[in-house]
């Protein structure tokens, strides 16, 4: 195998716990890979809490597409969608990383993505917006929307 082929078969994945970047062979994504630094699982089946400290690691540095739920604690539809989004994480990993970003606590990131209503979901890949939808969705609709928009 050439170096280029080997690199294509290896993904950089940000750890959901400490944000460390890990190289994981594509063939081992479903085998419970762990972070080389903190030893926690790279896929926990739940959304990552996104902050200014870890957002770019997941959104730009990681090779996995990132599905972000932009939400706020005061938002009733956001609260209603939260369990559905969490269930979707268990079904979409390791194809996608799911993350939640509190727009009140992380106003600069919300402004960067021009968030005007919540909940809003944005699918990002290498920092680039792939798709966006607003409004609360049930788990099946989240799964369907995400799978239809996964970058190929």
Legacy VTK file of the C-alpha trace (Angstrom):
# vtk DataFile Version 3.0
C-alpha trace
ASCII
DATASET POLYDATA
POINTS 152 float
0.000 0.000 0.000
1.304 3.427 -0.880
1.653 6.199 1.698
-1.216 8.059 -0.004
-3.492 5.006 0.189
-2.534 4.421 3.835
-3.309 8.053 4.661
-6.689 7.763 2.935
-7.499 4.730 5.077
-6.679 6.608 8.307
-8.914 9.261 9.842
-8.030 11.984 12.318
-10.640 11.965 15.090
-10.897 14.421 17.971
-11.449 12.818 21.366
-14.823 13.758 22.871
-13.243 14.043 26.342
-9.945 15.894 25.946
-9.996 16.980 22.282
-6.753 15.155 21.480
-6.400 14.296 17.810
-6.126 10.559 17.151
-5.306 8.696 13.942
-7.626 5.726 13.504
-7.675 3.279 10.599
-11.039 3.506 8.840
-11.408 -0.268 9.229
-11.245 0.085 13.056
-13.894 2.787 13.507
-16.484 0.276 14.679
-14.056 -1.606 16.927
-14.259 0.748 19.917
-11.132 2.861 19.339
-9.808 4.765 22.367
-7.999 8.044 22.742
-4.236 7.651 22.777
-3.952 10.340 25.466
-6.810 9.873 27.959
-7.747 6.268 27.013
-11.486 7.102 26.892
-13.577 5.732 23.999
-13.584 7.927 20.902
-17.278 7.079 20.421
-19.544 7.138 23.463
-22.882 7.125 21.639
-23.796 10.576 22.915
-23.302 14.152 21.721
-20.158 16.072 22.646
-20.618 19.325 24.562
-18.989 21.868 22.239
-17.187 24.908 23.625
-14.767 27.541 22.370
-11.955 25.260 23.569
-12.930 22.159 21.582
-15.159 23.350 18.726
-12.484 23.750 16.039
-10.899 20.410 16.923
-14.184 18.664 16.145
-15.384 20.955 13.345
-12.155 21.594 11.436
-9.315 19.302 12.512
-11.276 16.045 12.646
-11.956 14.066 9.484
-15.403 13.070 10.757
-18.319 15.223 9.699
-19.813 17.058 12.692
-23.549 17.483 13.205
-24.063 20.429 15.556
-27.260 21.141 17.469
-27.286 24.874 18.223
-29.553 25.264 21.268
-30.245 27.266 24.442
-31.512 26.260 27.889
-34.490 28.647 27.716
-35.710 27.213 24.385
-38.642 24.798 24.793
-38.280 23.185 21.332
-34.534 22.739 22.016
-35.318 20.914 25.260
-37.913 18.774 23.477
-35.436 17.788 20.741
-32.507 17.025 23.080
-33.434 13.361 23.810
-34.013 12.684 20.093
-30.629 14.205 19.224
-28.960 12.065 21.913
-30.615 8.906 20.528
-29.447 9.822 17.029
-25.837 10.052 18.254
-25.881 6.374 19.192
-27.022 5.446 15.706
-24.918 7.827 13.628
-21.528 7.226 15.262
-18.898 6.456 14.005
-20.025 7.883 10.644
-20.653 11.308 12.181
-19.758 13.092 15.403
-22.728 14.816 17.036
-22.220 17.853 19.199
-24.332 20.345 21.117
-23.448 24.022 21.253
-25.150 26.274 23.802
-25.708 29.500 21.872
-25.936 31.559 25.074
-22.588 30.331 26.417
-20.845 30.260 23.014
-22.195 33.395 21.341
-19.128 33.966 19.147
-19.425 30.524 17.526
-23.195 30.952 17.075
-22.506 34.303 15.384
-19.839 32.725 13.157
-22.525 30.392 11.771
-25.173 33.125 11.620
-27.590 31.315 13.935
-30.871 33.247 13.891
-33.293 30.646 15.274
-32.949 27.612 17.497
-32.842 24.733 17.461
-30.741 24.740 14.310
-28.687 21.777 13.141
-25.699 22.292 10.878
-23.680 19.500 9.310
-20.029 20.543 8.980
-17.112 18.807 7.309
-13.595 20.180 7.752
-15.134 23.468 8.921
-17.343 23.876 5.852
-21.121 23.913 6.138
-22.688 21.018 4.218
-26.347 21.371 5.233
-28.586 23.242 7.675
-32.084 22.817 9.057
-34.013 24.659 11.746
-36.778 23.502 14.049
-37.186 20.607 16.453
-37.161 17.168 14.845
-37.897 13.691 16.192
-35.067 11.129 16.208
-36.127 9.414 12.969
-36.217 12.735 11.109
-32.778 13.672 12.488
-31.399 10.324 11.301
-32.992 10.651 7.886
-31.818 14.251 7.409
-28.269 13.503 8.592
-27.879 10.385 6.436
-29.184 12.215 3.373
-26.572 14.955 3.831
-23.446 12.980 4.803
-20.600 14.048 2.514
-19.539 11.257 0.196
LINES 1 153
152 0 1 2 3 4 5 6 7 8 9 10 11 12 13 14 15 16 17 18 19 20 21 22 23 24 25 26 27 28 29 30 31 32 33 34 35 36 37 38 39 40 41 42 43 44 45 46 47 48 49 50 51 52 53 54 55 56 57 58 59 60 61 62 63 64 65 66 67 68 69 70 71 72 73 74 75 76 77 78 79 80 81 82 83 84 85 86 87 88 89 90 91 92 93 94 95 96 97 98 99 100 101 102 103 104 105 106 107 108 109 110 111 112 113 114 115 116 117 118 119 120 121 122 123 124 125 126 127 128 129 130 131 132 133 134 135 136 137 138 139 140 141 142 143 144 145 146 147 148 149 150 151
